[in-house]
């Protein structure tokens, strides 16, 4: 899951610029209207990033939120939905949904003072797609012609065989026209491709990245966004400061931002109530009972509808979980309605779909295994040959997951008679290291935060072989085939129809378990005013002023 100021582009008619509006939000005065803002500082909550701060290598929210503060992409997603808007792009044009011409706004800079140019996109995309570089988001470039020549897969995972050396190190579908124009040729027409271009995998990278290397750069990143990097103390804090040479509309008025890296959300909430924290993205579950958080915060309480779903994923690479009937039995044994009402006090909605409610193209993503059917669950468990031993559900303990994960385990235990329990991993960073290392021995929390507003985002990264967030290693040839047909469809309606067919198979294979869709409960201190969340619930720094 990632958090960000994602952007989407809606394809218009042929030969028309796909994105033409300017980026909204912010204030033309980058230093604010008074000295209090110009020199002001705030503290917000966060978690330790999994890896260094490199956009195309970041797939989780701890690092993702920071990356999205530090960078600006081609387009940006307005909070609360609505049409996407240009950010760094002057225009994105196509006549056939296969060949795209992207023009950049002139004069924008990286934090080291160098200008953002076409080569910074083309070089970054080629680097990410080239599989020997080991970039986690490399699969996002699979639509571009020549991807197959630069990206090869390991044929036996962690086995003795190694991935073949790619034929090339640059995709043939990318070409620089001039300093501010580049073209993209896809392997086939794909009307949804522009929708992806606000995701962080597509951010530009400065020349310094290619000389420093991914590891060194990730600890001292150079972005092109409204704030720049200052320092990072592991598990303590990340410091950012306003980039005064930023020329786009979402400028920041305050001077400094400290992201405090918490291991427990209760500690963050205590700091919020004490005035030591100026924004908390999600208050603890314990504060939701009886709307205690609203009583505690008053008019500083914020409720935000965000494109997030809490899931539980299976490590299908573990022999215990290869049987689809077992996975389906576990899903049907979970009483989502009870969890939504008793654990989340009605602030979450039981999942009924494989995508978040209202996502464009998600109408056919019905989750039939999301219903609570104890008798069918027991029958399927018997068909699967039962389950021997302890079934442990894992979650990261540094956020509000303990209560609902324990409720899931208890529902499975009482319904199926399995010896099930939930166990917390101390930090999100360690949790993600275990997932990436294929070390999970039981189902685990795997919430998904939409990268861009399209049903395609709820298929490709999660359930396609080699998908960037397909952490459980689910693979189904028919799902892959239908997805590929969808990406080559002549229009969005045809594409979404193919994706829906693929998800009907996913619905029967149950590689993961949708649990609840999320409405976020946030809070601010009395020190700040005008605070709004962005489209995924992170703080929109351009809206912050000091009270």
Secondary structure as UniProt FT lines:
FT   TURN            14..15
FT   STRAND          16..17
FT   TURN            30..31
FT   HELIX           35..38
FT   STRAND          41..46
FT   HELIX           55..57
FT   HELIX           61..70
FT   STRAND          75..76
FT   TURN            79..80
FT   STRAND          85..86
FT   STRAND          89..94
FT   STRAND          99..104
FT   TURN            106..107
FT   TURN            111..112
FT   HELIX           118..129
FT   HELIX           131..133
FT   TURN            136..137
FT   HELIX           138..141
FT   TURN            142..143
FT   TURN            145..146
FT   HELIX           147..150
FT   TURN            155..158
FT   TURN            172..173
FT   STRAND          174..178
FT   TURN            179..180
FT   STRAND          181..186
FT   TURN            191..192
FT   HELIX           193..198
FT   HELIX           200..202
FT   HELIX           207..212
FT   HELIX           214..219
FT   STRAND          227..233
FT   TURN            234..236
FT   STRAND          237..242
FT   TURN            244..245
FT   STRAND          256..261
FT   HELIX           265..274
FT   STRAND          279..280
FT   HELIX           285..287
FT   HELIX           289..291
FT   HELIX           292..297
FT   HELIX           298..300
FT   STRAND          301..313
FT   TURN            316..317
FT   HELIX           319..321
FT   HELIX           324..332
FT   HELIX           336..338
FT   HELIX           339..343
FT   TURN            345..346
FT   STRAND          348..350
FT   TURN            357..358
FT   TURN            360..361
FT   TURN            363..364
FT   HELIX           368..370
FT   HELIX           374..383
FT   TURN            384..385
FT   STRAND          390..396
FT   TURN            397..398
FT   TURN            400..401
FT   HELIX           402..416
FT   STRAND          419..425
FT   HELIX           428..436
FT   TURN            437..438
FT   STRAND          444..445
FT   STRAND          448..449
FT   HELIX           455..458
FT   HELIX           460..463
FT   TURN            465..466
FT   TURN            468..469
FT   TURN            471..472
FT   HELIX           477..487
FT   HELIX           492..509
FT   STRAND          512..524
FT   TURN            526..527
FT   STRAND          528..529
FT   TURN            535..536
FT   HELIX           541..543
FT   STRAND          545..546
//
